[in-house]
Each structure stands twice: as structure tokens, then as C-alpha cells.
Amino acid sequence: MPTVVLDAYVLYPAAIRDFLLRLVEEEVFSGHMSSAILDECFRSILRNRPDLNPKMLLRSREAIEREFAHLIIDGHERLIDGLELPDRDDRHVLAAAIHREIPMIVTFNTKDFPERALRPYGVVAMHPDQFLLACVEKSGRTVLHVLQKQVSQLRNPPATMDQVLARLAAQGLPETVAALRQLGGFDTP
């Protein structure tokens, strides 16, 4: 089972966050995060989505911390100052990966995690579309089942499989969606 650090950028879009965390629950991969990553994610959501209820977002964050407590990384802060990345604010993510000896960071922001900076620590950065496509290729039926369950549990508002797939593709997962469409026999819109 792959072990990764999930960056705030992949946890920010609700549909992707839900999909990723459900895949972690089904043990398709082990997705780790830190309190600082969750802080960054939910701070960005609050800043960019003033229409959302802050108390509901806090409850969502608390649920993640409770349900995935064993995957929350701490104790990595001492490593941050010694790291060099193009964006200094991303050093905490690399520090978390180094601290737990996790070989991959899944992020939409791969340019801020260049290979030359990660290689000395045995870490790579991968775009979530590439990562999830590999998950589909390895565990396709499980990934498809997780997505079907996610769709079936959407209530506010409800959504169809096609709507969720379109949302995931629009949020940056076009190759993963194409593979899931093919695997599930879903028509391409």
C-alpha cells in the first residue's frame, strides 16, 4: 500500500478531499497529513468561500483529525528551518514527509516541490491525477466502489455519478476520471 503525505492543495477541493479520505479508509493508500497542512487547507477554504459556515468547516476538520488521528504527523517542526524549497511556506510539508520517512507528497503544487530539493531526502512529489490514476490501475474495482459509495451518500446537494466525475475532472483529475469512466462503463459526457 503506497504511503503519502497529502498536501493542503489536494485537500482543499471538497470532492477530491472526500474521495481521497474514503480511499484511505478503504486502505487503497495510507494518506498522512499534519495539523499545519489541515490549518492551511481550512484557512484557505474560509478565505475563499465566505458563503460556507465556519462552524461546519470546523466540524469537518475535527472529524478528519478524529477519524484519521493515526495518520496525523507531529514532531516534524524542528526540521523546517533546515529545508530549502521555492516557497518557504511549503517546508512544513516536506518536513512531515522526512520525519515519518514517507516517500511521496501528493500535491497540485509540484513546481514548489522540485526534484532536486526532494531527492536528498528520498521524497518525490506527484500530481494527484497521476497518483490516483496509478491507484485505479492497481486497485480499480476498489477505487470505483469507493466513488460509487461517495456518490450514493451525497445528500446536500445530491449528485449523480456523472456530476461527480465532471467535478473531479474540472478540479484537476481528468486522466483519473477517464480511467474510471472506462472501468465503470460510464458514458463520456
C-alpha positions as CSV (number, residue, x, y, z in Angstrom):
1,M,0.0,0.0,0.0
2,P,1.5,3.4,-1.0
3,T,2.2,5.8,1.8
4,V,2.0,9.5,1.0
5,V,1.7,13.0,2.6
6,L,-1.4,14.8,1.3
7,D,-0.7,18.5,0.8
8,A,-3.3,21.1,1.6
9,Y,-3.8,21.8,-2.1
10,V,-5.3,18.3,-2.7
11,L,-7.4,18.5,0.5
12,Y,-8.9,21.9,-0.5
13,P,-11.5,20.8,-3.1
14,A,-14.3,19.1,-1.2
15,A,-15.0,16.4,-3.8
16,I,-11.3,15.4,-4.0
17,R,-10.8,15.6,-0.3
18,D,-13.8,13.3,0.2
19,F,-12.6,10.9,-2.4
20,L,-9.0,10.8,-1.1
21,L,-10.1,10.2,2.5
22,R,-12.5,7.5,1.5
23,L,-9.7,5.8,-0.4
24,V,-7.6,6.0,2.8
25,E,-10.4,4.4,4.8
26,E,-10.5,1.5,2.3
27,E,-6.7,1.2,2.6
28,V,-6.1,1.9,-1.1
29,F,-3.2,4.0,0.2
30,S,-2.1,5.5,3.5
31,G,-2.6,9.3,3.4
32,H,-0.8,11.3,6.1
33,M,-1.2,15.0,6.9
34,S,-0.2,17.3,9.7
35,S,-2.1,19.9,11.7
36,A,-0.3,22.6,9.8
37,I,-1.5,21.1,6.5
38,L,-5.1,21.0,7.8
39,D,-4.7,24.6,9.1
40,E,-3.6,25.7,5.6
41,C,-6.4,23.9,3.9
42,F,-9.2,25.1,6.1
43,R,-7.8,28.6,6.3
44,S,-7.9,28.8,2.5
45,I,-11.4,27.4,2.3
46,L,-12.6,30.0,4.8
47,R,-10.8,32.8,3.0
48,N,-12.1,31.8,-0.5
49,R,-15.6,30.6,0.4
50,P,-17.2,33.1,2.8
51,D,-20.5,31.6,1.9
52,L,-19.6,28.4,3.9
53,N,-20.5,28.1,7.6
54,P,-17.2,28.3,9.6
55,K,-18.7,26.1,12.3
56,M,-19.5,23.4,9.8
57,L,-16.0,23.6,8.4
58,L,-14.5,23.3,11.9
59,R,-16.6,20.2,12.5
60,S,-15.3,18.8,9.2
61,R,-11.7,19.4,10.2
62,E,-12.3,17.9,13.7
63,A,-13.9,14.8,12.1
64,I,-10.8,14.4,9.9
65,E,-8.5,14.8,12.9
66,R,-10.5,12.3,14.9
67,E,-11.1,9.7,12.2
68,F,-7.5,9.8,10.9
69,A,-5.7,10.6,14.2
70,H,-3.2,7.8,13.5
71,L,-2.2,9.5,10.2
72,I,-1.6,13.0,11.7
73,I,2.1,13.8,11.7
74,D,3.6,15.8,14.5
75,G,7.1,16.3,15.8
76,H,8.5,17.4,12.4
77,E,8.6,21.1,13.2
78,R,12.3,21.0,14.2
79,L,13.2,20.1,10.6
80,I,11.5,23.0,8.9
81,D,14.2,25.7,9.2
82,G,16.9,23.5,7.6
83,L,14.9,22.9,4.4
84,E,15.1,24.8,1.1
85,L,12.1,25.0,-1.2
86,P,11.0,27.7,-3.7
87,D,8.1,28.6,-1.4
88,R,9.3,28.7,2.2
89,D,5.7,28.2,3.4
90,D,5.8,24.6,1.9
91,R,8.7,23.4,4.0
92,H,6.4,22.0,6.7
93,V,5.0,19.5,4.2
94,L,8.5,18.2,3.2
95,A,9.5,18.2,6.9
96,A,6.4,16.0,7.7
97,A,7.4,13.6,4.9
98,I,11.0,13.4,6.1
99,H,10.1,13.0,9.7
100,R,7.8,9.9,9.0
101,E,10.1,8.6,6.2
102,I,7.2,9.0,3.7
103,P,8.5,8.8,0.1
104,M,5.8,10.8,-1.7
105,I,4.0,14.1,-1.4
106,V,0.7,14.3,-3.4
107,T,0.2,17.9,-4.4
108,F,-1.2,20.0,-7.2
109,N,1.7,22.3,-6.5
110,T,4.5,20.1,-7.9
111,K,6.6,23.1,-9.1
112,D,7.1,24.2,-5.5
113,F,8.5,20.7,-4.6
114,P,11.3,20.3,-7.2
115,E,13.1,17.0,-7.6
116,R,16.5,18.5,-6.8
117,A,15.2,19.7,-3.4
118,L,13.4,16.4,-2.5
119,R,15.9,13.8,-3.8
120,P,18.3,14.1,-0.9
121,Y,15.5,13.0,1.4
122,G,14.2,10.2,-0.8
123,V,11.0,12.0,-1.4
124,V,9.1,12.7,-4.7
125,A,6.2,15.0,-5.4
126,M,3.4,13.7,-7.6
127,H,0.3,15.3,-9.0
128,P,-2.9,13.8,-7.7
129,D,-4.1,12.9,-11.2
130,Q,-1.0,10.8,-11.7
131,F,-1.2,9.3,-8.2
132,L,-4.9,8.4,-8.4
133,L,-4.5,7.0,-11.9
134,A,-1.9,4.6,-10.6
135,C,-4.4,3.7,-7.8
136,V,-7.0,3.0,-10.4
137,E,-4.6,0.9,-12.4
138,K,-3.6,-1.2,-9.3
139,S,-7.0,-1.3,-7.4
140,G,-9.5,-0.2,-10.0
141,R,-12.6,-2.1,-8.6
142,T,-12.0,-0.8,-5.1
143,V,-11.5,2.8,-6.3
144,L,-14.6,2.6,-8.4
145,H,-16.6,1.1,-5.4
146,V,-15.4,4.0,-3.2
147,L,-16.5,6.5,-5.7
148,Q,-19.9,4.8,-6.1
149,K,-20.3,4.9,-2.3
150,Q,-19.3,8.6,-2.2
151,V,-21.9,9.4,-4.9
152,S,-24.7,7.4,-3.1
153,Q,-24.1,9.3,0.2
154,L,-24.2,12.8,-1.2
155,R,-27.3,14.5,0.2
156,N,-26.8,18.2,0.4
157,P,-26.9,18.6,-2.6
158,P,-27.3,15.1,-4.1
159,A,-25.3,14.4,-7.2
160,T,-25.2,11.8,-10.0
161,M,-22.1,9.8,-10.9
162,D,-21.7,11.9,-14.0
163,Q,-21.8,15.1,-12.0
164,V,-19.2,13.9,-9.5
165,L,-17.0,12.7,-12.3
166,A,-17.3,16.0,-14.1
167,R,-16.5,17.9,-10.8
168,L,-13.4,15.7,-10.2
169,A,-12.2,16.3,-13.8
170,A,-12.7,20.0,-13.5
171,Q,-10.9,20.1,-10.2
172,G,-7.8,18.6,-11.8
173,L,-8.3,14.8,-12.2
174,P,-9.1,14.4,-15.9
175,E,-7.0,11.2,-16.5
176,T,-8.3,9.5,-13.4
177,V,-11.8,10.3,-14.4
178,A,-11.3,9.0,-17.9
179,A,-9.9,5.7,-16.4
180,L,-12.9,5.5,-14.0
181,R,-15.4,6.1,-16.8
182,Q,-13.8,3.3,-18.9
183,L,-13.6,0.9,-15.9
184,G,-17.2,1.6,-14.9
185,G,-18.6,1.7,-18.4
186,F,-19.8,5.3,-17.9
187,D,-20.5,7.2,-21.0
188,T,-18.2,10.2,-21.7
189,P,-20.2,13.4,-21.5
